[in-house]
Amino acid sequence: MRRVRLPRRRERRLITGTFVAPPKAEPITVERSVEEGLLIAQSALVLDVKNQIIVAALRHGDDFDAALTRQVVRTELLTLSTEYRESADRLAGLAAHALTVRARGGGEPYGPADHPTLMKRAEVSRRMADTLRERSTDDDYCAQICERARQRAWEDVGDAIEARLDRLVRLDAPREDPDYPARRAERIATFLALDLGPLLHDA
């Protein structure tokens, strides 16, 4: 019996194009790291001062004192500066020790290859410490942080008051009123004479 030879199936080659390596990412500079770090520190500072304003107003019944709040900002800036200075010293110490390590292992987290990175991190922390200390003596900067914190505190308290008042007075479909957002401050101001503590407690 004659065997029938089937035609060989030709393999189709998948054309994927020519591989082009992505451009090498540029290392983040010390200057950029410092800039980004300062933005993060500033956001944390505004949040912390805002919380202190709210606690002083609701728990202790203290009126907002701009001069006192600016002093709080200065104190917090100096505290942050000290923390970054300590971090810089610690990182510099780790970098120096890394040069003495022959090979990783034995509980050593860093080796000679890590020295440049550790020194860079130490420099970033040192510059941030210096900048934060300088800003603690800048009246305009402290005033800006103070005002931002005050506005954030008022927004948080206002939102809490409005949420509580909406439940207390049981407004009839207030969100359908096109003028509802515009009268927000007016509604809040109407109830400023009330004891805010109990209102916020259940908000």
Buried (B, 14 or more C-beta within 10 A) or exposed (E): EEEEEEEEEEEEEEEEEEEEEEEEEEEEEBEEBBEEBBEEBBEEBBEBBBBBBBEBBBEEEEEEEEEEBBEBBBEBBBBBBEBBBEBBBBBBEBBEBBEEBEEBEEEBEBBBEBBEBBBBBBBBBBBBBBBBBEBBEEEEBBBBBBBBBBEBBBEBBBEBBBBBBEEEEEEEEBEEEEEEEEEEEEBBEEBEEEEBEEBBEEB
